């Protein structure tokens, strides 16, 4: 009987031990399930973040492609305008201007502001009047002083680089023209935009001319006010009585080509800066996605480990529960 009691006590002790083990495993399993639930939530959050970043990246890719296409189009139009300007410029003048550009670059000559047509801006409706009034003066190169023009001319002569007319600002004597106020005409100079330091050059080229609304008005104004007159169509009436007119092909407007070149260069610069900014943002997003994927992989590994551990605990609980059941049956038979 004493032996039987000992065996029964041993069974009870074993059952208690298994009960404690099962409770401990269940407690640990509950904690693991809470950890897993938290990791699953983090997993879902990471997935949402990654998807949002990938959508943002797609949007920037689309923007990058769009801006690149715009820059390509602007460059194409710029090249066309440059070719059109070349064709609309007399060959000897074009050769001379190209030589001047090369000389100031090769010899490091400063104080060269450029030809008049590159320094002037105005509304498109005045292009014809400006071009006809200026004639080949559009291609005269404005420089700071006559020392600079003398130096360039010496190189041009030595290298047989063509002929160019210069306007040294220190030698310009602008015409003293008294233009009365009138509703019939407006000084052409007032319709032009240029830098203040170039004013004397523009006064020399355009200071004697006024714009009139039509040829009849121009004829009257030229006679009564002793002014050179021009219409928006490019018809001219000189103060001495001479008249010049006829068809002017505005499609070959050199100022229009210069405007396209100027505007497109500015727009290309602006869009290139924007493209660089988009590139930086894409680089930043790529890094964020890479960092997120690395964290994601680490979390997935931790989650898989926790899952494996939980399965082990469950198997352990099942095994201990089965063993406890067998012991309880054995105890019941005692």
C-alpha positions as CSV (number, residue, x, y, z in Angstrom):
1,X,0.0,0.0,0.0
2,X,2.9,2.3,0.8
3,X,4.4,1.5,-2.6
4,X,1.1,2.3,-4.2
5,X,0.9,5.7,-2.5
6,X,4.5,6.5,-3.6
7,X,3.6,5.7,-7.2
8,X,0.4,7.8,-6.9
9,X,2.4,10.7,-5.5
10,X,4.9,10.4,-8.3
11,X,2.1,10.5,-10.9
12,X,0.6,13.5,-9.2
13,X,4.0,15.3,-9.1
14,X,4.5,14.5,-12.7
15,X,1.0,15.7,-13.6
16,X,1.6,19.0,-11.6
17,X,4.9,19.4,-13.4
18,X,3.3,18.9,-16.8
19,X,0.4,21.3,-15.8
20,X,2.9,24.0,-14.9
21,X,4.8,23.4,-18.1
22,X,1.6,23.6,-20.2
23,X,0.6,26.9,-18.4
24,X,4.1,28.3,-18.9
25,X,4.0,27.4,-22.6
26,X,0.5,28.8,-23.0
27,X,1.6,32.1,-21.4
28,X,4.6,32.2,-23.7
29,X,2.4,31.4,-26.7
30,X,0.1,34.2,-25.8
31,X,3.0,36.6,-25.7
32,X,4.3,35.3,-29.0
33,X,0.8,35.7,-30.6
34,X,0.8,39.3,-29.4
35,X,4.3,39.9,-30.8
36,X,3.2,38.2,-34.1
37,X,0.0,40.4,-34.3
38,X,2.2,43.4,-33.8
39,X,4.7,42.3,-36.4
40,X,1.9,41.5,-38.8
41,X,0.6,45.1,-38.3
42,X,4.1,46.5,-38.9
43,X,4.3,44.3,-42.0
44,X,1.1,45.7,-43.4
45,X,2.2,49.3,-42.5
46,X,5.5,48.7,-44.3
47,X,3.7,47.3,-47.3
48,X,1.5,50.4,-47.5
49,X,4.5,52.7,-47.1
50,X,6.4,50.8,-49.8
51,X,3.4,50.9,-52.2
52,X,3.0,54.6,-51.6
53,X,6.7,55.3,-52.3
54,X,6.5,53.1,-55.4
55,X,3.5,55.1,-56.6
56,X,5.3,58.3,-55.9
57,X,8.3,57.0,-57.8
58,X,6.2,56.1,-60.8
59,X,4.8,59.7,-60.8
60,X,8.3,61.1,-60.8
61,X,9.3,58.8,-63.6
62,X,6.4,60.0,-65.6
63,X,7.4,63.6,-64.8
64,X,11.0,62.9,-65.7
65,X,10.0,61.5,-69.1
66,X,7.7,64.4,-69.8
67,X,10.3,67.1,-68.9
68,X,13.0,65.2,-70.9
69,X,10.6,65.2,-73.9
70,X,9.9,68.9,-73.5
71,X,13.7,69.7,-73.3
72,X,14.3,67.6,-76.4
73,X,11.5,69.5,-78.3
74,X,12.9,72.9,-77.1
75,X,16.4,71.9,-78.3
76,X,15.0,70.8,-81.6
77,X,13.2,74.1,-82.1
78,X,16.3,76.0,-80.9
79,X,18.4,74.3,-83.6
80,X,15.8,75.0,-86.2
81,X,15.7,78.7,-85.2
82,X,19.5,78.9,-85.2
83,X,19.6,77.5,-88.8
84,X,16.8,79.8,-89.9
85,X,18.7,82.8,-88.4
86,X,21.8,81.7,-90.2
87,X,19.9,81.5,-93.6
88,X,18.3,84.9,-93.0
89,X,21.7,86.5,-92.3
90,X,23.9,87.6,-95.2
91,X,26.9,85.2,-95.6
92,X,29.7,87.7,-95.2
93,X,28.0,89.1,-92.0
94,X,27.5,85.6,-90.6
95,X,31.1,84.7,-91.2
96,X,32.3,87.9,-89.5
97,X,30.1,87.4,-86.4
98,X,31.2,83.8,-86.1
99,X,34.8,85.0,-86.3
100,X,34.2,87.6,-83.6
101,X,32.7,85.0,-81.3
102,X,35.7,82.8,-81.8
103,X,38.2,85.6,-81.3
104,X,36.8,86.9,-78.0
105,X,36.7,83.3,-76.8
106,X,40.2,82.4,-77.9
107,X,41.8,85.7,-76.8
108,X,39.8,86.1,-73.7
109,X,38.5,89.6,-74.7
110,X,35.8,91.1,-72.5
111,X,33.6,94.1,-73.0
112,X,31.8,92.7,-76.0
113,X,28.0,92.9,-75.6
114,X,27.0,91.3,-78.9
115,X,25.1,92.4,-82.1
116,X,22.1,94.7,-81.7
117,X,19.6,92.1,-82.6
118,X,20.7,90.0,-79.6
119,X,20.5,93.0,-77.2
120,X,17.0,94.3,-78.2
121,X,13.6,93.0,-77.2
122,X,10.1,94.3,-78.1
123,X,6.5,93.1,-78.8
124,X,6.3,90.9,-81.9
125,X,4.1,93.5,-83.8
126,X,7.1,95.9,-83.9
127,X,9.6,93.3,-85.3
128,X,9.1,94.4,-88.9
129,X,9.5,98.1,-88.1
130,X,12.6,97.4,-86.0
131,X,14.3,95.2,-88.7
132,X,13.5,97.6,-91.6
133,X,14.7,100.7,-89.6
134,X,17.9,99.0,-88.5
135,X,18.7,97.2,-91.7
136,X,22.2,95.7,-91.4
137,X,22.8,97.8,-88.2
138,X,21.0,94.8,-86.6
139,X,24.3,93.0,-86.9
140,X,26.5,95.8,-85.6
141,X,28.4,94.6,-82.6
142,X,28.1,96.8,-79.4
143,X,31.4,97.0,-77.5
144,X,32.4,98.9,-74.4
145,X,35.1,101.0,-76.1
146,X,37.1,101.5,-79.3
147,X,40.2,99.8,-77.9
148,X,38.2,96.5,-77.8
149,X,36.9,96.9,-81.4
150,X,40.4,97.9,-82.6
151,X,41.9,94.8,-81.1
152,X,39.2,92.5,-82.6
153,X,39.5,94.2,-86.1
154,X,43.3,93.6,-86.0
155,X,42.8,89.9,-85.4
156,X,40.0,89.8,-88.0
157,X,42.3,91.4,-90.6
158,X,45.2,89.1,-89.7
159,X,43.1,85.9,-89.9
160,X,41.0,87.1,-92.9
161,X,37.9,86.4,-90.7
162,X,35.5,88.7,-92.6
163,X,34.2,92.2,-91.9
164,X,32.2,93.4,-88.9
165,X,30.9,96.9,-87.9
166,X,31.3,97.8,-84.3
167,X,29.5,100.4,-82.1
168,X,32.0,101.4,-79.3
169,X,29.8,103.0,-76.6
170,X,32.6,105.5,-75.7
171,X,32.5,106.9,-79.3
172,X,28.8,107.0,-79.9
173,X,27.2,110.4,-80.4
174,X,23.5,109.9,-80.2
175,X,21.4,112.2,-82.5
176,X,19.8,115.1,-80.7
177,X,16.2,114.6,-82.1
178,X,13.4,116.7,-80.7
179,X,10.3,114.5,-81.0
180,X,7.1,116.4,-80.1
181,X,4.2,114.7,-78.4
182,X,1.5,113.5,-80.8
183,X,-1.3,111.0,-81.2
184,X,-0.1,110.4,-84.8
185,X,3.2,108.8,-84.0
186,X,5.4,107.4,-81.2
187,X,9.2,107.2,-81.1
188,X,10.3,103.7,-82.0
189,X,12.9,103.8,-79.2
190,X,10.1,103.9,-76.7
191,X,8.8,100.5,-77.8
192,X,12.2,98.8,-77.4
193,X,13.6,97.0,-74.3
194,X,17.3,97.1,-73.8
195,X,19.8,97.5,-70.9
196,X,20.4,101.0,-69.8
197,X,24.2,100.9,-70.5
198,X,23.5,100.1,-74.2
199,X,21.1,103.1,-74.6
200,X,23.5,105.3,-76.7
201,X,23.9,102.5,-79.2
202,X,20.1,102.2,-79.6
203,X,19.7,105.9,-79.8
204,X,22.2,105.9,-82.7
205,X,20.3,103.2,-84.6
206,X,16.7,104.0,-83.8
207,X,16.6,107.5,-82.3
208,X,15.6,109.3,-85.5
209,X,12.6,107.1,-86.3
210,X,9.0,107.3,-85.2
211,X,6.2,104.7,-85.8
212,X,3.0,105.9,-87.6
213,X,-0.2,104.0,-87.9
214,X,-0.3,104.1,-91.7
215,X,1.6,105.3,-94.8
216,X,-0.6,108.4,-95.2
217,X,0.1,109.5,-91.7
218,X,3.8,108.7,-92.1
219,X,4.0,110.9,-95.3
220,X,2.4,113.8,-93.5
221,X,4.5,113.5,-90.3
222,X,7.8,113.2,-92.2
223,X,7.0,116.4,-94.2
224,X,5.6,118.5,-91.3
225,X,8.0,117.3,-88.5
226,X,11.2,116.5,-90.4
227,X,11.2,112.9,-88.9
228,X,12.0,109.5,-90.4
229,X,8.8,107.5,-90.2
230,X,7.9,103.9,-90.5
231,X,4.7,101.8,-90.3
232,X,4.2,98.5,-88.6
233,X,4.3,96.9,-92.1
234,X,7.7,98.3,-92.6
235,X,6.9,101.1,-95.1
236,X,9.3,104.0,-94.7
237,X,9.1,107.7,-95.4
238,X,12.3,109.6,-94.9
239,X,12.3,113.2,-93.6
240,X,14.0,114.2,-97.0
241,X,11.0,112.7,-98.9
242,X,12.2,109.3,-100.0
243,X,9.7,106.4,-99.7
244,X,10.5,102.7,-99.4
245,X,7.8,100.0,-99.1
246,X,6.4,96.7,-100.4
247,X,6.0,93.2,-99.1
248,X,8.2,92.2,-96.1
249,X,8.2,88.4,-95.3
250,X,7.7,88.4,-91.5
251,X,8.1,84.6,-91.5
252,X,11.8,85.2,-92.0
253,X,12.0,87.7,-89.2
254,X,15.4,87.6,-87.7
255,X,14.1,89.0,-84.4
256,X,11.6,86.2,-84.2
257,X,14.3,83.6,-84.6
258,X,16.4,85.4,-81.9
259,X,13.4,85.5,-79.6
260,X,12.9,81.7,-80.1
261,X,16.6,81.1,-79.4
262,X,16.6,83.3,-76.3
263,X,13.3,82.0,-74.9
264,X,14.2,78.4,-75.6
265,X,17.6,78.7,-74.0
266,X,16.0,80.2,-70.8
267,X,13.3,77.5,-70.8
268,X,15.9,74.7,-71.3
269,X,17.9,76.0,-68.4
270,X,14.8,76.2,-66.2
271,X,13.6,72.7,-67.2
272,X,17.1,71.2,-66.8
273,X,17.2,72.5,-63.2
274,X,13.7,71.0,-62.7
275,X,14.9,67.7,-64.1
276,X,17.9,67.6,-61.8
277,X,15.5,68.3,-58.9
278,X,13.3,65.4,-60.0
279,X,16.4,63.2,-60.3
280,X,17.4,64.1,-56.7
281,X,13.9,63.2,-55.5
282,X,14.0,59.9,-57.3
283,X,17.3,59.1,-55.7
284,X,15.9,59.9,-52.3
285,X,12.8,57.7,-52.9
286,X,15.0,54.8,-54.2
287,X,17.0,55.0,-50.9
288,X,13.8,55.1,-48.8
289,X,12.5,52.1,-50.7
290,X,15.8,50.2,-50.3
291,X,15.9,50.9,-46.6
292,X,12.3,49.9,-46.2
293,X,12.8,46.6,-48.1
294,X,15.8,45.9,-45.8
295,X,13.7,46.5,-42.7
296,X,10.9,44.5,-44.3
297,X,13.1,41.5,-44.9
298,X,14.5,41.7,-41.3
299,X,10.9,41.9,-39.9
300,X,9.8,39.0,-42.1
301,X,12.7,36.9,-40.8
302,X,11.8,37.8,-37.2
303,X,8.1,37.1,-37.9
304,X,9.0,33.7,-39.5
305,X,11.2,32.9,-36.5
306,X,8.3,33.8,-34.1
307,X,5.9,31.7,-36.1
308,X,8.2,28.7,-36.0
309,X,8.7,29.2,-32.2
310,X,4.9,29.4,-31.7
311,X,4.3,26.2,-33.7
312,X,6.9,24.5,-31.6
313,X,5.2,25.7,-28.4
314,X,1.8,24.5,-29.7
315,X,3.3,21.1,-30.5
316,X,5.0,21.0,-27.1
317,X,1.6,21.9,-25.4
318,X,-0.2,19.2,-27.4
319,X,2.5,16.6,-26.5
320,X,2.5,17.6,-22.8
321,X,-1.4,17.7,-22.7
322,X,-1.4,14.1,-24.2
323,X,1.2,12.9,-21.7
324,X,-0.7,14.5,-18.8
325,X,-3.9,12.8,-20.0
326,X,-2.2,9.4,-20.0
327,X,-0.8,10.0,-16.5
328,X,-4.3,11.1,-15.2
329,X,-5.8,7.9,-16.6
330,X,-3.0,5.9,-14.9
331,X,-3.6,7.7,-11.6
332,X,-7.3,7.0,-11.9
333,X,-6.6,3.3,-12.0
334,X,-4.6,3.3,-8.8
